[in-house]
Amino acid sequence: MEWRCAGLGWPDGKPVLRWDCGRRSVLAYGRDIGFRAVGERRCVGARGNPCPLRAVVPGSATQARCPECARLDRAFSVAADGVPDDPRTYRVYLAWFGAGVVKVGITAEERGAGRLLEQGAVAFCWLGRGPLMAARRTEELLRAALGVPDRVPYARKRALRGALPAWPERQKELAELHERAVALGGWAEALERVPFDAVDHAGAFGLDGRGGPAATDGVVRELVDGGAVAGRLVAAAGPDLHLEVAGGGVLVVDTRVLVGWELASADAGAGVTVPVRAVEVVGGGAEQGGLF
């Protein structure tokens, strides 16, 4: 069986690696994990359909899609307003990543907190619920009125994650923004305001009350054929795995660059034999019985 990675997910609030074969590998904090890349990284296709060309994609790309599949996937995405008649209920949220760093966004109500976990939001609260386009219009209103972005770079999230204010401070910042948001005029009439209730993800991510462990020793942002990554999983957030490696350092593995690779098991002594980038300073063969 070919174990080709399909990405990191957060079902039930726990990190899980998914595979094209339909299986999942639950990732437990404190456990040693290791894998080795095999062959070439292949396009994962779009909208549940395989890439007809099985195109090779660059190892450092954050999306494992060839240009044609990327265009098709984008054309039918909610983010690009490709499905304005989506009948599902949507929620508008505030996602908190660190002191003073909050974004506004929307997600399908049926997904619950899944989208927030995938983004690496350390805490969040809901603002409203209703039809897609009402949620989208209100999202834009809130982004402008509150002065918060709709995107936060992953490098900034990683930098903030190592040292967080205590929960009362996180909760207070969200509460103040929620109060300002629901008091604004101009909300879409079809969107219902949601009472304040802050949710903390520090426990789900394996972070202690004040953040960490910080990834001070680099970021894995590319795999190569035969390259190995092995260490002890100490935390995870969004697409990032924090691995304690030989010598006690902590690396972040950006699992977006694992997608599309066939991965084979590697033992804990395999070390890290793939390119490792410095942490950005932000100012401010045989069938396997399983992996991990």
C-alpha positions in Angstrom: 0.0 0.0 0.0 1.2 3.5 -0.9 1.1 5.9 2.1 0.8 9.3 0.4 0.2 12.1 2.9 -3.1 14.1 2.6 -2.3 16.6 5.4 -2.8 17.3 9.0 -6.4 17.4 10.4 -8.0 18.1 13.7 -11.0 15.8 14.2 -12.4 15.9 17.7 -9.7 18.5 18.6 -6.8 16.2 18.2 -4.0 16.3 15.6 -4.2 13.5 13.0 -2.2 12.8 9.8 -4.4 11.8 6.9 -3.4 9.5 4.0 -4.7 9.1 0.5 -5.5 5.5 1.3 -8.2 6.8 3.7 -6.4 5.9 6.9 -5.4 8.2 9.7 -2.5 8.3 12.1 -3.3 9.8 15.5 -0.5 12.0 16.8 0.1 11.9 20.5 2.2 14.4 22.4 5.3 13.0 24.0 5.5 10.2 21.4 8.4 9.7 19.0 7.5 10.0 15.3 9.6 9.6 12.2 9.2 9.5 8.4 11.2 9.4 5.2 10.1 10.9 1.9 10.0 8.5 -1.1 10.1 9.3 -4.8 8.5 12.5 -6.0 5.8 14.8 -4.7 2.7 14.5 -6.7 -0.3 16.8 -7.2 -3.3 15.9 -5.0 -5.9 17.0 -7.6 -8.9 19.2 -6.8 -12.4 18.9 -5.3 -11.9 15.2 -4.5 -10.8 14.3 -8.0 -7.3 13.0 -8.7 -4.9 15.0 -10.9 -5.2 13.4 -14.4 -1.5 14.0 -15.0 -0.2 13.0 -11.5 1.9 16.0 -12.0 5.1 16.5 -10.0 5.0 19.6 -7.7 7.8 21.5 -6.0 8.9 20.3 -2.6 8.7 23.7 -1.0 5.2 24.7 -2.3 2.6 25.2 0.4 -0.1 23.6 -1.8 0.5 20.2 -3.5 -1.4 21.1 -6.6 -0.3 21.7 -10.2 -1.5 25.0 -11.8 -4.6 23.5 -13.5 -5.8 21.7 -10.3 -5.1 24.8 -8.2 -7.3 26.9 -10.6 -10.1 24.3 -10.4 -9.9 24.1 -6.6 -10.0 27.9 -6.3 -12.9 28.3 -8.7 -15.2 26.4 -6.3 -13.9 27.7 -3.0 -15.9 29.6 -0.4 -12.9 31.9 0.1 -13.2 33.0 -3.6 -17.0 33.3 -3.4 -17.1 30.5 -5.9 -20.3 29.1 -4.3 -22.5 32.1 -3.4 -25.6 30.0 -3.3 -24.2 27.6 -0.7 -27.3 26.8 1.5 -25.4 26.0 4.6 -25.3 28.2 7.7 -22.1 30.0 8.3 -20.5 31.6 11.3 -18.3 34.7 11.7 -15.5 34.4 14.2 -12.6 36.2 15.8 -9.4 34.1 16.0 -6.7 35.1 18.5 -3.0 34.2 17.8 -1.1 36.3 20.3 -1.3 39.7 22.1 -2.8 42.2 19.7 -3.0 39.7 16.8 -6.6 38.8 15.9 -8.3 38.1 12.6 -11.9 37.9 11.5 -13.2 35.0 9.3 -16.1 32.8 8.4 -16.6 29.0 8.5 -19.4 26.6 7.9 -21.3 26.1 11.1 -21.3 22.3 10.6 -17.5 22.3 10.9 -17.6 23.7 14.5 -14.1 24.8 15.7 -12.3 22.7 13.0 -11.3 25.7 10.9 -10.0 27.5 13.9 -7.8 24.5 14.9 -6.5 24.3 11.4 -5.5 27.9 11.4 -3.6 27.6 14.7 -5.9 29.9 16.6 -4.9 29.8 20.3 -8.3 31.2 21.3 -11.4 32.3 19.5 -15.0 33.4 19.8 -18.1 33.4 17.6 -19.6 36.7 16.5 -22.6 35.8 14.3 -24.4 33.1 12.3 -26.5 33.1 9.1 -26.4 32.6 5.3 -23.0 32.6 3.5 -23.2 36.0 1.7 -24.6 37.7 4.9 -21.7 36.3 6.8 -19.2 37.4 4.1 -20.6 41.0 4.0 -20.5 41.2 7.8 -16.9 39.8 7.8 -15.8 42.7 5.6 -17.6 45.2 7.7 -16.0 44.0 10.9 -12.5 43.7 9.3 -12.6 47.4 8.3 -14.4 48.7 11.5 -12.2 46.8 14.0 -9.0 47.3 12.1 -8.2 43.5 12.1 -7.0 41.5 9.1 -8.5 38.5 7.4 -5.1 36.7 7.2 -2.2 36.3 9.6 1.1 34.9 8.1 2.1 31.5 9.6 5.6 32.9 10.4 4.0 35.4 12.7 1.8 32.8 14.4 4.8 30.7 15.1 6.7 33.6 16.6 3.8 34.5 18.9 3.2 30.9 20.0 6.3 30.6 22.1 5.3 33.3 24.6 1.6 33.9 25.3 -0.2 36.1 27.8 -2.2 34.2 30.4 -5.7 33.0 29.6 -7.5 35.9 31.4 -5.6 38.4 29.2 -6.5 36.4 26.0 -10.1 36.2 27.1 -10.2 40.0 27.9 -8.9 41.0 24.5 -11.5 38.8 22.7 -14.3 40.1 25.0 -13.5 43.7 24.2 -13.4 43.1 20.4 -16.6 41.0 20.6 -18.4 43.9 22.4 -17.3 46.4 19.8 -18.2 44.1 17.0 -21.8 43.3 18.1 -22.4 47.0 18.8 -21.7 48.1 15.3 -24.4 49.0 12.9 -24.5 47.8 9.3 -24.6 44.1 10.0 -26.4 42.1 7.3 -30.0 41.7 8.5 -29.9 37.9 8.0 -27.0 37.5 10.4 -27.8 36.7 14.0 -25.4 38.0 16.7 -23.9 35.3 19.0 -23.3 35.9 22.7 -19.7 36.0 23.8 -18.0 32.7 24.8 -14.2 32.5 24.4 -12.7 29.1 23.6 -9.1 28.2 24.5 -7.0 25.8 22.3 -3.8 25.9 24.3 -4.5 22.4 25.8 -5.4 20.9 22.4 -2.2 22.3 20.9 0.0 20.9 23.8 0.9 24.4 24.9 1.2 25.3 28.6 -0.7 28.3 29.9 2.0 30.8 28.7 2.8 29.2 25.3 5.8 27.2 24.1 7.6 25.1 23.4 9.0 27.7 21.0 10.6 26.5 17.7 14.0 28.2 18.1 16.0 25.8 16.0 14.3 26.1 12.6 11.4 25.2 10.3 11.1 22.2 7.9 9.5 23.8 4.8 10.6 21.2 2.2 11.1 17.5 1.8 13.5 15.7 -0.6 13.6 12.2 -1.8 15.1 10.0 0.9 15.1 12.9 3.4 14.1 11.9 7.0 12.5 13.8 9.8 12.4 12.2 13.3 11.8 13.5 16.8 9.5 13.6 19.8 6.2 15.4 19.2 5.8 18.1 21.9 3.1 20.4 20.5 1.1 21.1 17.4 -0.9 24.0 16.1 -2.7 24.5 12.8 -0.5 22.8 10.2 2.6 22.8 12.4 4.2 20.0 14.3 6.7 20.9 17.0 9.3 18.2 17.3 12.0 17.9 19.9 15.0 16.6 18.0 18.4 15.2 19.0 20.2 17.6 21.3 17.0 19.0 22.8 16.2 21.6 20.2 12.7 22.1 18.8 11.9 22.2 15.1 8.6 23.1 13.5 7.5 20.8 10.7 5.1 22.6 8.4 2.9 19.7 7.3 1.6 21.5 4.3 4.8 20.5 2.6 4.2 16.8 3.5 1.1 16.7 1.4 1.6 14.8 -1.9 4.6 12.9 -0.7 4.8 9.1 -0.2 6.1 8.7 3.4 7.8 5.6 4.8 8.5 5.0 8.5 11.8 6.1 10.0 13.1 5.3 13.4 13.8 7.8 16.1 17.5 7.8 15.3 17.1 8.9 11.7 17.4 12.5 12.7 16.6 15.4 10.3 18.1 15.1 6.9 15.9 17.6 5.0 16.5 21.3 4.5 15.8 23.3 7.6 15.2 27.1 7.4 16.0 29.6 10.1 13.0 30.8 12.1 11.8 34.0 10.6 12.1 37.0 13.0 8.7 38.7 13.0 8.6 42.1 14.6 6.6 43.1 16.0 9.2 0.0 -0.3 7.4 -2.8 1.8 3.8 -2.4 2.8 3.6 -0.7 6.2 1.3 -1.6 9.0 1.0 2.0 10.0 2.9 5.2 10.6 3.6 6.7 14.1 
